[in-house]
Amino acid sequence: MTRRHLLPILVSATMLLAACGGSGGDGGGDAGGGEAGPTLTIYSGRSEELVRPIIEQFEGETGIRTQVRYGATAEMAGAILEEGDNSPADVFFAQDAGALGALSSEGRFAALDPGTLDKVDPQFRSVNGDWLGVSGRARVAVYNTAALNESALPDSILDFTADRWKGGKLGWAPTNGSFQAFVTALRVTEGEEGARAWLEGIKANDPKVYENNIAIVEAAGAGEIQAGFVNHYYLHRVKAENPDFPAANHLFPNGDVGSLVNVAGVGVLEGTEQPDEARRFVEFLLSEPAQQYFASETFEIPLVDGVAADPTLPPLETLQQPDIDLAQLDDLEGTLRLLTEVGVI
Amino acid sequence: MALLPAGYLTVRAADGGLDRMLATVASARTVELLVRTAGLAVAVTVTSVVLAVPLAWLTVRTDLPGRRAWAVLSALPLAIPTYIGAFAFVAALGPRGMVRDWLAPLGVEELPSIYGFPGAWLALTLFSYPYVLLTVRAALRRLDPSLEEASRTLGRGTRATFWHVTLPQLRPSITAGALLVALYTLSDFGAVSLLRFDSFTRVIYVQYRASLDRSAAASLGLVLVALTVVVLVVETRSRGQAAYHRLHAGGARKPPVTPLGRWRWPAAAACAALVGVALVIPLGVVTYWLVRGLAAGEPLRLTATLVGHSLSASAFGAAASVAAAWPVAVLAARHPGRLSRLVERASYAGYALPGVVVALSLVFFGARVVPAVYQTRTILVLAYVVLFLPQAVGAIRASLLQVNPSLEEASRLLGRSKLATMWSVVLPLVRPGALAGSALVFLTCMKELPATLLLAPTGYQTLATQVWNASSEAFFGRAAAPALALVLLSALPMALLVLRESEREPAAPATGTTGPGAPEPDEEALAASGWRPAPVS
């Protein structure tokens, strides 16, 4: 066989594969027609790597079949808005509160049972009662335990502008999305000028700049920096593999903006044809096994009271949200402008 | 259909009220972005042309050592999605990248930053110059050598002939390729976001991602559409009215080979350097992740289903795009006029927009107008056509322009119907262009992400979505195997095509009289004979 024959062969092989794929792949579009009962369609902004096991567990326990569409949270939310009343989605499982808030304010969610809502602290759910947080992640300062005692760390992230932290002792990742969400919150609590002053103060302390949270955690453990601003769970991922890793998380108390909590949460679509199954899915996410799963597998903070969480996680009762509505943290463009003007990105 | 995204943007932008729309569009920030983005597009396009034209000439017309291998390898960077390629560049060349680690023992503390304009320029050039390379190569092969021979006979040297005869003949193919590069640069999100260049697409994504502000995003999208129109007008101006087909019947002879002499090895080294940066760095980084992931016991995440889904959706996308491109290309090449120009330009509307905009416009259209096909493969293939139609149009149109219309006229005079002429005369001649176009669309569909995520049937996963899924949680080991499979499989048709074409070229000056195989009867149906000129030097 010469090379010249390869192309037609390849084309025919592809078409054959295509035909096979065609017979197997297409029925996905219309849900609920199957003989084995209704199918719950879940749009997940959380990645398959993280949530597939827990969704399989839901199927196993309830016998409800699911179809899951994975994508980025914002694009999924955009799609639900564009689909309007024809959305095939029954449930939206989102990575952050902003997208849930956007759908809520467009009236795309159905009201949840008060009994279900009450399982979650009001600071982590919708004021309209139509979505709730399932698991939380807190901003913290990760610090090197050989270089610092926790008592050396300030109670407010605002105090890191002090001279004590001059000269490459701090690490941050100004291009990282969760850091930018924190800056957006800072602009809400401290005002535009307060946020600018904080950024300029930290910049004047000459911090080391990193790509992302995980690089900061590694640098803190290696003693390259004394402390850095990150999400809490990256340290837990490292410690799961190396329990002696010499770093710890410092949670800023008293609702300091430095320990902003963001949540992954869920809402049921208005007009769903599977309201009962959708409700059971929401309840399942708040159940003990699911909450345990998030605590032990993704190291997020369970938001349901009374779940025995990993003792190394920040306890739920110490979490105190700064006085802002998570769903209102949507002016990233303004934050990017500020970061650019200060000259840190 | 191609205008759907633009229509959707107009509806969404108008949602926010005319005042807000005007305020968004007229803000100083928008103007600044416009200048930056246009600057990037110009820089990437010019560099791509500067790289691709000599490379095409080297791999088609000279005795470059390993010419056939370079011909294939130099086209392949196109198969690397920017979201993988730019990521690999950061991993290799970034402030804490592998290259810095290697150089650290030599005292190198810091590499020059690849972020911002330089990195985006480099990455986009390296992953899109093959658009120009492929169109120029195709044109070089089909040029009538007698023009160059005439120039030589009249006393012009190799260089002067190239500048004054060959290059002007290549103009339509250069502009066709350059147009694809420029519009690709406008629409790309992977490279500009990873390399942190503030372009229009990045800001449109920020509007969607952080604020879900669809009307502001739509207003910015409309500015991008306007920018596309400007690019298309410039392209039309540079197209001109010249004829590029051969004037006599026996044209399709093999072009002469230029011996490079002492430049042979430096030229090969230049090819190696380019391939090294554009192909070896990204693939090397991904392979490194694969090995490290396997060593750590990470799952491979590569299944036959994923491969099947990717191949079938992309194959249908390619076939549908070529079918849809055919009438547009015929209209543009054979019936030039205001209307046909408008139709051809409209086909570019989806191409310069970020994928997420096109995807959301089809979500809007699909869920509200044709819910029966929404989230089926039908609408996915439709999205691919809207996104990538211009690649097929460009390839077919360029081939058509090189076919002398008198052949069609002759066929009609001899009594064949319009349809039969199209089938038995034009189609065989344009087949290489159509094949090249479909290989190009196939490859682009394989790496497409936003539309696939939103429009494929629920649960229908492809290699690209699997790469995205694993890498979005920083599980690079798990992303590596599907990423490698994605690059290799999408490059395969393109590689075979390039190989097949270069087999028909004279391998070296010495073999001037016999080719490596019998001439393909279909492609050269109307070429007079296998006669080849002795090399002129």
Boltz contact constraints between the chains, C-beta under 6 A:
constraints:
  - contact:
      token1: [A, 3]
      token2: [B, 499]
      max_distance: 6.0
  - contact:
      token1: [A, 4]
      token2: [B, 500]
      max_distance: 6.0
  - contact:
      token1: [A, 6]
      token2: [B, 496]
      max_distance: 6.0
  - contact:
      token1: [A, 7]
      token2: [B, 496]
      max_distance: 6.0
  - contact:
      token1: [A, 14]
      token2: [B, 311]
      max_distance: 6.0
  - contact:
      token1: [A, 14]
      token2: [B, 315]
      max_distance: 6.0
  - contact:
      token1: [A, 17]
      token2: [B, 308]
      max_distance: 6.0
  - contact:
      token1: [A, 17]
      token2: [B, 311]
      max_distance: 6.0
  - contact:
      token1: [A, 17]
      token2: [B, 312]
      max_distance: 6.0
  - contact:
      token1: [A, 18]
      token2: [B, 312]
      max_distance: 6.0
  - contact:
      token1: [A, 18]
      token2: [B, 315]
      max_distance: 6.0
  - contact:
      token1: [A, 21]
      token2: [B, 308]
      max_distance: 6.0
  - contact:
      token1: [A, 21]
      token2: [B, 309]
      max_distance: 6.0
  - contact:
      token1: [A, 21]
      token2: [B, 312]
      max_distance: 6.0
  - contact:
      token1: [A, 25]
      token2: [B, 460]
      max_distance: 6.0
  - contact:
      token1: [A, 26]
      token2: [B, 376]
      max_distance: 6.0
  - contact:
      token1: [A, 26]
      token2: [B, 377]
      max_distance: 6.0
  - contact:
      token1: [A, 28]
      token2: [B, 457]
      max_distance: 6.0
  - contact:
      token1: [A, 28]
      token2: [B, 458]
      max_distance: 6.0
  - contact:
      token1: [A, 28]
      token2: [B, 459]
      max_distance: 6.0
  - contact:
      token1: [A, 28]
      token2: [B, 460]
      max_distance: 6.0
  - contact:
      token1: [A, 29]
      token2: [B, 375]
      max_distance: 6.0
  - contact:
      token1: [A, 29]
      token2: [B, 376]
      max_distance: 6.0
  - contact:
      token1: [A, 29]
      token2: [B, 457]
      max_distance: 6.0
  - contact:
      token1: [A, 47]
      token2: [B, 469]
      max_distance: 6.0
  - contact:
      token1: [A, 47]
      token2: [B, 472]
      max_distance: 6.0
  - contact:
      token1: [A, 47]
      token2: [B, 473]
      max_distance: 6.0
  - contact:
      token1: [A, 48]
      token2: [B, 469]
      max_distance: 6.0
  - contact:
      token1: [A, 49]
      token2: [B, 473]
      max_distance: 6.0
  - contact:
      token1: [A, 49]
      token2: [B, 475]
      max_distance: 6.0
  - contact:
      token1: [A, 67]
      token2: [B, 458]
      max_distance: 6.0
  - contact:
      token1: [A, 67]
      token2: [B, 459]
      max_distance: 6.0
  - contact:
      token1: [A, 69]
      token2: [B, 458]
      max_distance: 6.0
  - contact:
      token1: [A, 71]
      token2: [B, 453]
      max_distance: 6.0
  - contact:
      token1: [A, 74]
      token2: [B, 208]
      max_distance: 6.0
  - contact:
      token1: [A, 74]
      token2: [B, 209]
      max_distance: 6.0
  - contact:
      token1: [A, 77]
      token2: [B, 212]
      max_distance: 6.0
  - contact:
      token1: [A, 78]
      token2: [B, 208]
      max_distance: 6.0
  - contact:
      token1: [A, 78]
      token2: [B, 360]
      max_distance: 6.0
  - contact:
      token1: [A, 79]
      token2: [B, 363]
      max_distance: 6.0
  - contact:
      token1: [A, 79]
      token2: [B, 454]
      max_distance: 6.0
  - contact:
      token1: [A, 82]
      token2: [B, 360]
      max_distance: 6.0
  - contact:
      token1: [A, 82]
      token2: [B, 363]
      max_distance: 6.0
  - contact:
      token1: [A, 82]
      token2: [B, 364]
      max_distance: 6.0
  - contact:
      token1: [A, 83]
      token2: [B, 367]
      max_distance: 6.0
  - contact:
      token1: [A, 86]
      token2: [B, 367]
      max_distance: 6.0
  - contact:
      token1: [A, 86]
      token2: [B, 371]
      max_distance: 6.0
  - contact:
      token1: [A, 102]
      token2: [B, 212]
      max_distance: 6.0
  - contact:
      token1: [A, 330]
      token2: [B, 210]
      max_distance: 6.0
  - contact:
      token1: [A, 330]
      token2: [B, 211]
      max_distance: 6.0
  - contact:
      token1: [A, 332]
      token2: [B, 206]
      max_distance: 6.0
  - contact:
      token1: [A, 332]
      token2: [B, 210]
      max_distance: 6.0
  - contact:
      token1: [A, 333]
      token2: [B, 206]
      max_distance: 6.0
